[in-house]
Every structure is written in structure tokens, then in C-alpha cells.
Amino acid sequence: MIRKPKGTNDILPQDIYRWHYLENMIKEISAMFGYREIRTPIFESTDLFIRGVGDGTDIVDKEMYSFVDRGGRSMSLRPEGTASVARAYLEHSMDKIQERQKVYYIGPMFRYEKPQAGRFRQHYQFGLEFFGESSPLADVEVISLAYTLYNKLGIKNISINLNSVGCDKCRKEFSNALKKFLEINLDKLCEDCHRRYYKNPLRVFDCKNKNCKEILSEAPITTNYLCDECKNDFENVKHGLDMLGISYKVTPTLVRGLDYYTKTVFEVVSLTLGAQNAIGGGGRYNNLIEELDGPDIPAVGFAAGMERIILSMDNEDINIPHCDDIELRIVPIGKKALEICFRLAYDFRKLGVKTEMDYRNKSLKANLKLANKNNEPFILIVGDDELIEKKGKLKDMKENKETLVSLDNLENIIKIIRGENAKKD
């Protein structure tokens, strides 16, 4: 038997309602904040991620699925969404269409990493980007959207970690101080941190090695090296969150795993997931568009792993409603009734009723058993005898009662199914 690749997951029909619910909630909240959907290719030029995400990051150095296509070009399955959206924004001159652009996306991302709870090599991500606004209030808006989404989903046990990594000017001073600290402790750090020291010092904070994390707890912190502008912006972000009543924790070691971040960075963690507890994060990236050969355009964004969100909801015992359940099962009794019921099912579906039907002439008892198993609330029983008067028996499975209904008045049947006022036939 050929099995699915390691680190991937099949989302089966009995579970897909959970994903539909989450996706619909994402679309609803995003639209509420003025964000519109964008869709980008699943694979891009490898150079986009090297330049955008950053050479020396774990994503680029260790986790990308890259290949050479038949034209000899290096391509990569997208490991994250922001670089692709920034490329689309630049390629299509979206700043000329509208000065400020607010977009969101939902789709699969690919990273070759160790599979674990809520983390897969193909995982699904929701993200949003706000281009063309430098105000710290845009940072607050993005964080508040994430906060609103988690609250609307019923996830209560979360914490927002907040930091500022500064701009190019103050980050350079911080980087110099960090390098001096690392140089003194280099012989105590792991091999990956040695490499990061020479290639990209800030990435040492991505290290999961327990010994390295203890040493780095004494390292310089970014907020002590912020210039006046970055310090002022960070204070305004905190003030904005305070104003909205959104709690946060300033976390000086938070740098995020992507090089394009400037100024504000944040991470949302679930208090129910254990060690791998991040369920979303983001920040400002004022230089990314320029680094991709575009104009100087500020931006801020956020992304979240959807598997992690669903896992958090499970851990908090949040009931996810079935939004695609069958509303009506039609059961024909007899050969003539089969043809009539087939047409009836089509007519009900055209009227927006989620309808299922038995084609195999199973017994009424078998259909009742199946309806109970699938939590189908109503069964319409149509036999050859009832067809003479164009009638059917509508059975309410919850109340265990039957109502004689006219097959010429489908709207009335729909009203009964949906608990609306219906006329007696």
C-alpha cells in the first residue's frame, strides 16, 4: 500500500467541517477589518525566499523543498506566505491601484521539519498583510484582528508576546553588541549557533538547544538599543493595545524566525499546547518591498498555522458546529417513487437544502438507522401509494413525529425543516 508522505495529513470528510468553520470565521473577521483575499502560486523562484525570508534562517537553510525545473530554474514550494504576497504586490503595482492595501490568504505551506503535534511538512496557514501604512496603529490593528479571531473561535488560554527588533540603524548597534557577547561564549554554543554567529547573529535566538537558551538568557536585548523613533513607535503600539484592553507580555528575546522583520514583532501562544505552543505571529517589515527591488513601502502582517488553531480548540473542548450537515434525507418506497424522489432531491438542492437520498431501495428501517448515525434531522418518506395524492411523510427524527406534506409545496416543507411557520397541508 502506498501511504501518504511523512509529515503530511489527510483531512477526511468527517473532519472537514472543522476546517470549513475555521476558514469561514477567518473570512468573516478579515472582511470585518477591511481585508480582501489574495491567492498566490504554491511554488516560486527560490531566490524570492532567499532574499525575502533571509539567507541564514532555518527556513531557507534547512526546511525548504527546492527543485530545478525543466528550464533549469531553481524553484521552491512556498515555506511561508508573506514573501509571495509581497512579490505579487510589487509585480502587479498594487500600490498604484490603491495607496493602502489590506489582503489575507489561506493555503498550504511546505517546510521539511520534524513532524509533531500540530506541525506538518505540509501545513495550512492563514495570513494577512497591510501594505502602505507606517503608523504604529496599523501594528495594533493587525494584533487586534488576530486577538478578535481567537476570541471569536472561543480560544481563551492565549498569551501575546511582544517585542521590537528596531530598524536597520539600531539593529546594527544591537547586532554588534550581540556579536561581542557571542564571541565570549562561542565555545559553549552548539554548531548551529557557531554558523549563525558568522552568517546571521540574530538567528541564534531561534536555537532550541537548552544549553544555548540558558546562555542567551544573559545576552543583550533589542529594546535596550532602540533609536528614538523605534522606541516611540513601540510605546505607541503598547499604548494602542492598552487602549483596546488587549493584554500582552514584553518578551525581549522574541525576534521571530524571518529576517524581513523590523520594529514590532509579536507571537500568540496557546497555554494548552506545551513546548510547541505558538499558534500565530507576525510583525512589521518595512524593508521587504524595497529588498525585492520595489519602492520604499512600509508593511505589517500576521500568520497562523491552522492545524495549531484547531488543536488549541480541541484542547479547550470548544464545540465546532457542523455547518455542512445534511438537512433532509429522502426515502423512496417503490420503483415509481424512486424517479419522483430523484427529481425532488434535485429540486430541494436548487432551493438550498442539503439533501441526501437512498438509491438502493434499502428498507425504511435501514434509512432511519443511517439518518440517526449521521444526525440527519428529517426524513421525507415517499411511497407509490402516497404519490397518488402527491403526498409524503416528513419525519422529525428528534421529536419522533410524522407530518403529512404536499410534494407540490416544497417551500412549506423547507419551513418545517428550518423551524419556520408552515401551513398545514
Secondary structure by P-SEA (a helix, b strand, c coil): cccccccccccccccaaaaaaaaaaaaaaaaaabbbbbbbbccccaaaaaaaacccccccccccccccccccbbbbcccccaaaaaaaaaaaccccccccccccccbbbbbbcccccccccbbbbbbccccccccaaaaaaaaaaaaaaaaaacccbbbbbbbbcccaaaaaaaaaaaaaaaaaacccccaaaaaaaacccccccccccaaaaaaacccccccccccaaaaaaaaaaaaaaaaacbbbbbcccccccccccccbbbbbbbcccccccccccccccccccccccccccccccccccaaaaaaaaaaacccccccccccbbbbbccaaaaaaaaaaaaaaaaaccbbbbbcccccaaaaaaaaaaacccbbbbbcaaaaaacbbbbbcccccbbbbbbcccaaaaaaaaaccccccc
